[in-house]
Amino acid sequence: MKRIVLIAVIVFSLGPQSISIAADDAKDALQGVWVAKSVKADGKPAPKDTVKRMRFTFEGDKLLIRGNSKTDEDEDEMTYTVDAEQSPKHLDFTPPKAEKPVLAIYEIKGDELKVCMRHAKSTEGRPTKFESTPNSRLVLIVFKKQKPK
């Protein structure tokens, strides 16, 4: 009986820490500059100049998003959270002046990052697939990781 209690204590004491380690590992994989290769909103490809401006930069616990304005220089800074235990993985961030977080899913394969998110004003929940179809109120962005200079 004492062994069972001891094992239970060890398992429960490692549980939250292992979740924290998994989140840290997931954040480590995102670190760096990701430049958009393609953007689709409601199933329609975004204009080339929009794609060219779009960039996500993960720096520690900060996410910098460029591309929401008409200039190449403007970046919005925000915090973000990930849940790598979910399938697909969850990414949440709250842009400045937003009333609620943007609910997204993400996937990393090599130097490619896919992010699918709801429009900021949508009341629907988190996306479940990496797709953007007409009237879906979903944005799908495919990024390529920029190599450090």
Backbone as CSV, one residue per row, in Angstrom:
resi,resn,N_x,N_y,N_z,CA_x,CA_y,CA_z,C_x,C_y,C_z
1,MET,0.821,-1.186,0.000,0.000,0.000,0.000,0.872,1.258,0.000
2,LYS,1.969,1.234,0.780,2.847,2.393,0.845,3.466,2.673,-0.514
3,ARG,3.774,1.610,-1.297,4.351,1.805,-2.621,3.369,2.508,-3.555
4,ILE,2.123,2.116,-3.494,1.095,2.734,-4.347,0.973,4.209,-4.015
5,VAL,0.935,4.540,-2.743,0.844,5.936,-2.327,2.076,6.708,-2.793
6,LEU,3.271,6.109,-2.629,4.502,6.760,-3.055,4.503,6.987,-4.564
7,ILE,4.086,5.990,-5.330,4.013,6.142,-6.793,3.013,7.235,-7.162
8,ALA,1.876,7.256,-6.519,0.868,8.284,-6.794,1.418,9.674,-6.491
9,VAL,2.140,9.815,-5.391,2.731,11.109,-5.027,3.738,11.539,-6.089
10,ILE,4.566,10.604,-6.547,5.562,10.928,-7.573,4.877,11.331,-8.875
11,VAL,3.888,10.559,-9.308,3.184,10.863,-10.561,2.502,12.215,-10.478
12,PHE,1.793,12.486,-9.406,1.091,13.769,-9.284,2.055,14.938,-9.150
13,SER,3.187,14.709,-8.515,4.146,15.809,-8.378,4.838,16.112,-9.703
14,LEU,4.959,15.148,-10.592,5.579,15.383,-11.895,4.593,15.912,-12.923
15,GLY,3.300,15.655,-12.720,2.289,16.033,-13.712,2.347,17.474,-14.175
16,PRO,2.121,18.465,-13.324,2.136,19.855,-13.766,3.486,20.283,-14.319
17,GLN,4.567,19.770,-13.730,5.893,20.142,-14.212,6.106,19.615,-15.622
18,SER,5.673,18.392,-15.899,5.859,17.836,-17.244,5.009,18.586,-18.253
19,ILE,3.840,19.063,-17.864,3.013,19.883,-18.757,3.727,21.192,-19.048
20,SER,4.326,21.789,-18.014,5.076,23.031,-18.195,6.264,22.817,-19.124
21,ILE,6.952,21.695,-18.970,8.093,21.383,-19.844,7.613,21.213,-21.277
22,ALA,6.478,20.543,-21.485,5.938,20.362,-22.837,5.602,21.705,-23.466
23,ALA,5.016,22.615,-22.698,4.693,23.951,-23.220,5.972,24.710,-23.555
24,ASP,6.993,24.587,-22.704,8.274,25.242,-22.978,8.899,24.697,-24.259
25,ASP,8.854,23.370,-24.446,9.389,22.765,-25.665,8.639,23.256,-26.891
26,ALA,7.310,23.359,-26.778,6.495,23.842,-27.896,6.848,25.289,-28.223
27,LYS,7.038,26.110,-27.198,7.430,27.503,-27.431,8.822,27.583,-28.037
28,ASP,9.726,26.699,-27.605,11.073,26.682,-28.187,11.017,26.419,-29.686
29,ALA,10.164,25.509,-30.110,10.049,25.169,-31.531,9.532,26.344,-32.365
30,LEU,8.756,27.232,-31.740,8.198,28.383,-32.455,9.161,29.565,-32.549
31,GLN,10.164,29.605,-31.696,11.043,30.778,-31.619,11.673,31.110,-32.968
32,GLY,11.692,32.409,-33.265,12.305,32.880,-34.494,11.328,33.668,-35.344
33,VAL,11.767,33.952,-36.557,10.994,34.764,-37.499,10.393,33.843,-38.557
34,TRP,9.097,33.956,-38.741,8.351,33.157,-39.707,7.732,34.108,-40.736
35,VAL,8.097,33.941,-41.998,7.639,34.810,-43.080,6.566,34.077,-43.881
36,ALA,5.464,34.755,-44.155,4.333,34.127,-44.860,4.702,33.744,-46.283
37,LYS,4.273,32.550,-46.675,4.375,32.085,-48.058,3.011,32.188,-48.729
38,SER,1.948,31.985,-47.939,0.585,32.089,-48.472,-0.374,32.449,-47.350
39,VAL,-1.433,33.153,-47.731,-2.489,33.541,-46.790,-3.820,33.353,-47.510
40,LYS,-4.751,32.661,-46.846,-6.110,32.516,-47.366,-7.071,32.979,-46.293
41,ALA,-8.043,33.764,-46.682,-9.096,34.207,-45.770,-10.432,33.862,-46.408
42,ASP,-11.257,33.134,-45.701,-12.544,32.668,-46.236,-12.374,31.984,-47.586
43,GLY,-11.301,31.214,-47.723,-11.063,30.441,-48.932,-10.435,31.201,-50.082
44,LYS,-10.249,32.501,-49.917,-9.693,33.315,-51.000,-8.247,33.677,-50.702
45,PRO,-7.361,33.514,-51.706,-5.973,33.926,-51.495,-5.876,35.428,-51.255
46,ALA,-5.020,35.807,-50.316,-4.805,37.229,-50.036,-3.952,37.834,-51.150
47,PRO,-4.053,39.149,-51.346,-3.197,39.814,-52.345,-1.715,39.595,-52.025
48,LYS,-0.897,39.563,-53.062,0.532,39.293,-52.903,1.208,40.269,-51.958
49,ASP,0.816,41.560,-51.990,1.457,42.533,-51.094,1.123,42.246,-49.634
50,THR,-0.064,41.708,-49.369,-0.441,41.327,-48.002,0.421,40.161,-47.530
51,VAL,0.583,39.169,-48.397,1.396,38.000,-48.052,2.831,38.435,-47.797
52,LYS,3.330,39.318,-48.638,4.709,39.790,-48.513,4.956,40.481,-47.163
53,ARG,3.967,41.213,-46.654,4.115,41.944,-45.386,3.970,41.049,-44.151
54,MET,3.240,39.934,-44.276,2.866,39.122,-43.111,4.063,38.381,-42.529
55,ARG,4.246,38.555,-41.206,5.344,37.881,-40.511,4.960,37.687,-39.050
56,PHE,5.269,36.532,-38.502,5.141,36.252,-37.076,6.556,36.086,-36.533
57,THR,6.863,36.774,-35.429,8.142,36.621,-34.762,7.874,36.210,-33.318
58,PHE,8.373,35.056,-32.945,8.241,34.566,-31.576,9.552,34.838,-30.856
59,GLU,9.484,35.637,-29.789,10.648,35.979,-28.963,10.298,35.698,-27.514
60,GLY,10.729,34.561,-27.006,10.377,34.195,-25.635,8.876,34.058,-25.503
61,ASP,8.290,34.844,-24.584,6.845,34.804,-24.371,6.103,35.849,-25.190
62,LYS,6.807,36.530,-26.095,6.189,37.576,-26.910,5.982,37.091,-28.335
63,LEU,4.896,37.553,-28.930,4.620,37.337,-30.345,4.497,38.705,-30.989
64,LEU,5.281,38.931,-32.030,5.211,40.160,-32.810,4.582,39.802,-34.154
65,ILE,3.509,40.480,-34.503,2.835,40.212,-35.773,2.952,41.439,-36.657
66,ARG,3.485,41.223,-37.834,3.566,42.272,-38.842,2.660,41.869,-39.992
67,GLY,1.973,42.845,-40.561,1.137,42.563,-41.722,-0.310,42.962,-41.554
68,ASN,-0.680,43.398,-40.366,-2.058,43.828,-40.151,-2.288,45.266,-40.587
69,SER,-1.232,45.958,-40.995,-1.382,47.345,-41.451,-0.809,47.458,-42.856
70,LYS,-0.861,48.634,-43.397,-0.416,48.858,-44.769,1.090,49.097,-44.885
71,THR,1.813,49.138,-43.758,3.254,49.385,-43.837,4.020,48.137,-43.426
72,ASP,5.237,48.048,-43.907,6.087,46.918,-43.563,6.682,47.049,-42.165
73,GLU,6.648,48.222,-41.598,7.339,48.476,-40.329,6.485,48.234,-39.090
74,ASP,5.175,48.346,-39.193,4.309,48.237,-38.020,4.191,46.789,-37.547
75,GLU,4.474,46.587,-36.265,4.316,45.277,-35.648,3.491,45.426,-34.387
76,ASP,2.576,44.489,-34.177,1.808,44.438,-32.943,2.468,43.439,-32.012
77,GLU,2.719,43.851,-30.763,3.339,42.978,-29.777,2.289,42.472,-28.813
78,MET,2.360,41.180,-28.511,1.397,40.576,-27.599,2.016,39.340,-26.959
79,THR,1.384,38.835,-25.930,1.800,37.567,-25.356,1.003,36.460,-26.051
80,TYR,1.479,35.244,-25.912,0.782,34.118,-26.512,0.914,32.911,-25.599
81,THR,0.030,31.951,-25.793,0.108,30.682,-25.084,-0.049,29.560,-26.098
82,VAL,0.533,28.429,-25.772,0.390,27.244,-26.608,-0.060,26.082,-25.736
83,ASP,-0.736,25.152,-26.356,-1.079,23.892,-25.710,-0.717,22.792,-26.696
84,ALA,0.483,22.244,-26.519,1.002,21.231,-27.429,0.427,19.851,-27.139
85,GLU,-0.325,19.734,-26.052,-0.944,18.450,-25.714,-2.187,18.199,-26.564
86,GLN,-2.735,19.249,-27.155,-3.936,19.118,-27.989,-3.549,18.649,-29.388
87,SER,-4.506,18.102,-30.097,-4.277,17.714,-31.485,-5.445,18.217,-32.324
88,PRO,-5.204,19.195,-33.200,-3.947,19.887,-33.448,-3.581,20.812,-32.276
89,LYS,-2.325,21.239,-32.269,-1.811,22.092,-31.195,-2.530,23.438,-31.198
90,HIS,-2.728,23.990,-29.998,-3.432,25.262,-29.839,-2.450,26.419,-29.677
91,LEU,-2.816,27.539,-30.273,-2.081,28.799,-30.141,-3.112,29.881,-29.877
92,ASP,-2.936,30.629,-28.790,-3.840,31.732,-28.451,-3.026,33.001,-28.273
93,PHE,-3.526,34.103,-28.805,-2.882,35.394,-28.614,-3.949,36.475,-28.672
94,THR,-3.675,37.581,-27.986,-4.631,38.682,-27.948,-3.978,39.935,-28.508
95,PRO,-4.369,40.334,-29.712,-3.807,41.559,-30.296,-4.185,42.786,-29.467
96,PRO,-3.376,43.843,-29.555,-3.725,45.078,-28.854,-5.126,45.542,-29.288
97,LYS,-5.844,46.072,-28.370,-7.191,46.602,-28.592,-8.239,45.523,-28.841
98,ALA,-7.857,44.260,-28.804,-8.825,43.178,-28.979,-9.499,42.892,-27.645
99,GLU,-10.742,42.489,-27.725,-11.502,42.210,-26.512,-11.344,40.774,-26.033
100,LYS,-10.917,39.907,-26.938,-10.774,38.502,-26.576,-9.611,37.902,-27.363
101,PRO,-9.100,36.751,-26.904,-7.980,36.145,-27.624,-8.405,35.558,-28.968
102,VAL,-7.452,35.520,-29.871,-7.635,34.833,-31.138,-7.337,33.362,-30.872
103,LEU,-8.258,32.492,-31.262,-8.100,31.058,-31.063,-7.579,30.452,-32.357
104,ALA,-6.430,29.786,-32.271,-5.803,29.237,-33.465,-5.300,27.831,-33.203
105,ILE,-4.981,27.150,-34.295,-4.268,25.885,-34.236,-2.993,26.062,-35.049
106,TYR,-1.994,25.247,-34.734,-0.752,25.364,-35.485,-0.085,24.000,-35.644
107,GLU,0.807,23.969,-36.638,1.557,22.751,-36.928,2.907,23.160,-37.497
108,ILE,3.965,22.529,-37.011,5.313,22.782,-37.532,5.814,21.498,-38.183
109,LYS,6.268,21.632,-39.423,6.921,20.520,-40.128,8.179,21.086,-40.752
110,GLY,9.327,20.716,-40.183,10.594,21.244,-40.689,10.648,22.746,-40.520
111,ASP,10.839,23.471,-41.614,10.905,24.936,-41.546,9.593,25.582,-41.985
112,GLU,8.489,24.822,-41.909,7.172,25.350,-42.278,6.245,25.362,-41.065
113,LEU,5.555,26.470,-40.901,4.574,26.646,-39.828,3.227,26.957,-40.462
114,LYS,2.202,26.187,-40.096,0.835,26.476,-40.530,0.067,26.982,-39.321
115,VAL,-0.661,28.080,-39.530,-1.521,28.631,-38.480,-2.897,28.849,-39.094
116,CYS,-3.905,28.306,-38.443,-5.288,28.532,-38.868,-6.016,29.177,-37.703
117,MET,-6.663,30.313,-37.967,-7.313,31.062,-36.889,-8.650,31.626,-37.336
118,ARG,-9.473,31.941,-36.368,-10.754,32.602,-36.627,-10.515,34.080,-36.854
119,HIS,-11.387,34.703,-37.634,-11.375,36.163,-37.729,-11.548,36.714,-36.321
120,ALA,-10.951,37.831,-36.050,-10.962,38.409,-34.704,-12.377,38.647,-34.171
121,LYS,-13.302,39.009,-35.031,-14.659,39.321,-34.568,-15.596,38.115,-34.571
122,SER,-15.105,36.961,-34.944,-15.933,35.760,-34.989,-16.265,35.288,-33.580
123,THR,-17.458,34.786,-33.411,-17.873,34.229,-32.118,-17.787,32.702,-32.127
124,GLU,-17.379,32.142,-33.256,-17.243,30.697,-33.335,-15.986,30.268,-32.594
125,GLY,-15.885,29.008,-32.317,-14.752,28.503,-31.554,-13.492,28.301,-32.370
126,ARG,-12.588,27.588,-31.780,-11.287,27.312,-32.378,-11.452,26.445,-33.631
127,PRO,-10.642,26.710,-34.668,-10.679,25.839,-35.850,-10.243,24.421,-35.474
128,THR,-10.645,23.463,-36.275,-10.261,22.076,-36.018,-9.427,21.498,-37.154
129,LYS,-9.411,22.181,-38.303,-8.658,21.717,-39.470,-7.853,22.872,-40.050
130,PHE,-6.839,22.528,-40.802,-6.016,23.529,-41.472,-6.598,23.803,-42.851
131,GLU,-7.709,24.556,-42.840,-8.354,24.919,-44.093,-9.117,26.222,-43.924
132,SER,-9.278,26.911,-45.039,-10.062,28.140,-45.065,-10.955,28.038,-46.296
133,THR,-12.243,27.933,-46.060,-13.209,27.781,-47.143,-14.137,28.996,-47.165
134,PRO,-14.878,29.199,-48.258,-15.787,30.350,-48.315,-16.718,30.408,-47.096
135,ASN,-16.846,31.595,-46.543,-17.721,31.885,-45.398,-17.342,31.139,-44.108
136,SER,-16.134,30.607,-44.043,-15.713,29.870,-42.848,-15.266,30.787,-41.718
137,ARG,-14.978,32.045,-42.051,-14.437,33.012,-41.090,-13.100,32.524,-40.527
138,LEU,-12.352,31.830,-41.389,-11.041,31.301,-41.014,-9.950,31.880,-41.896
139,VAL,-8.792,32.096,-41.282,-7.607,32.548,-42.003,-6.562,31.447,-41.856
140,LEU,-5.998,31.025,-42.972,-4.943,30.017,-42.977,-3.682,30.661,-43.521
141,ILE,-2.624,30.630,-42.712,-1.341,31.209,-43.118,-0.291,30.115,-43.081
142,VAL,0.484,30.019,-44.151,1.611,29.093,-44.205,2.874,29.945,-44.200
143,PHE,3.739,29.687,-43.217,4.969,30.447,-43.038,6.190,29.573,-43.335
144,LYS,7.278,30.219,-43.667,8.580,29.565,-43.778,9.490,30.245,-42.767
145,LYS,10.252,29.443,-42.035,11.146,30.002,-41.022,12.312,30.698,-41.694
146,GLN,12.545,31.925,-41.256,13.651,32.706,-41.791,14.935,32.260,-41.092
147,LYS,15.954,32.022,-41.878,17.236,31.611,-41.306,17.911,32.818,-40.666
148,PRO,18.523,32.637,-39.478,19.221,33.745,-38.835,20.348,34.264,-39.742
149,LYS,20.569,35.575,-39.693,21.616,36.180,-40.525,22.942,36.154,-39.834
